[in-house]
Amino acid sequence: MLLAKMGRTGQDYIIILEFSDGNMEQKAADVVKAYGKRVSVKTKTVTDTAMEVTYAVSLAGEEAKLVNDLKAIRGVEKAVLVSYN
């Protein structure tokens, strides 16, 4: 995957969310947008039993709180935050 800098305001991250309940996707997206300066969906995979969404986001802090808030959403099985330069 080719990753480009999203901007100079904050650190760039990839967030990978795995859902057991796809109905919670919008709630999770709202949380990501509340923390992120720039947010875009990079991939979305749907199977019979799960869904995975990958976001590119620029954050200016509170990374741990974001991941904890995402994991607290019912139906979010896994929340991964990856920094890249």
C-alpha positions as CSV (number, residue, x, y, z in Angstrom):
1,M,0.0,0.0,0.0
2,L,1.4,3.4,-0.9
3,L,0.9,6.0,1.8
4,A,1.3,9.7,1.2
5,K,1.5,12.5,3.7
6,M,-1.9,13.9,4.4
7,G,-0.7,17.3,5.6
8,R,1.5,19.1,8.1
9,T,-1.1,19.6,10.8
10,G,-0.6,16.6,13.1
11,Q,0.8,13.1,12.8
12,D,-0.6,10.8,10.1
13,Y,-2.0,7.4,11.1
14,I,-3.9,4.5,9.7
15,I,-6.8,3.2,11.9
16,I,-8.0,-0.4,11.3
17,L,-11.3,-1.3,12.8
18,E,-12.8,-4.8,12.9
19,F,-16.5,-5.0,13.5
20,S,-18.7,-8.0,14.5
21,D,-21.7,-5.6,14.1
22,G,-21.6,-3.6,10.9
23,N,-24.4,-1.4,12.1
24,M,-21.8,0.4,14.3
25,E,-19.7,1.5,11.4
26,Q,-21.2,5.0,11.3
27,K,-20.8,5.5,15.0
28,A,-17.2,4.5,14.8
29,A,-16.7,6.8,11.8
30,D,-18.2,9.7,13.8
31,V,-15.7,9.1,16.6
32,V,-12.8,9.0,14.2
33,K,-14.0,12.3,12.6
34,A,-14.3,13.9,16.0
35,Y,-10.6,13.3,16.7
36,G,-9.2,13.6,13.2
37,K,-8.3,16.7,11.2
38,R,-8.5,14.8,7.9
39,V,-10.2,11.5,7.6
40,S,-10.6,9.2,4.6
41,V,-11.7,5.6,4.2
42,K,-8.9,3.6,2.5
43,T,-10.4,0.1,2.5
44,K,-13.5,-1.7,3.5
45,T,-13.8,-5.5,3.6
46,V,-17.1,-7.2,4.4
47,T,-17.6,-11.0,5.0
48,D,-20.5,-13.0,6.2
49,T,-19.4,-12.6,9.8
50,A,-17.4,-9.5,10.1
51,M,-16.4,-6.2,8.6
52,E,-13.0,-4.3,8.5
53,V,-12.6,-0.6,7.7
54,T,-9.2,1.2,7.3
55,Y,-9.1,5.0,7.7
56,A,-6.2,7.4,7.0
57,V,-6.4,10.2,9.6
58,S,-4.3,13.1,10.8
59,L,-4.3,13.5,14.6
60,A,-2.9,16.2,16.8
61,G,-3.0,14.2,20.1
62,E,-5.1,12.0,22.3
63,E,-4.3,8.9,20.2
64,A,-4.7,6.5,23.1
65,K,-8.1,8.0,24.0
66,L,-9.3,7.7,20.4
67,V,-8.4,4.0,20.3
68,N,-10.0,3.4,23.7
69,D,-13.2,5.2,22.6
70,L,-13.4,3.2,19.4
71,K,-12.9,-0.1,21.3
72,A,-15.6,0.8,23.7
73,I,-18.2,0.9,20.9
74,R,-20.4,-2.2,21.0
75,G,-19.5,-4.4,18.0
76,V,-15.9,-3.1,17.6
77,E,-13.8,-6.2,18.1
78,K,-10.4,-4.7,17.3
79,A,-9.0,-1.2,17.0
80,V,-5.5,-0.7,15.6
81,L,-3.6,2.6,15.3
82,V,-0.5,2.7,13.1
83,S,1.7,5.7,12.7
84,Y,3.5,6.3,9.4
85,N,5.8,9.0,8.1
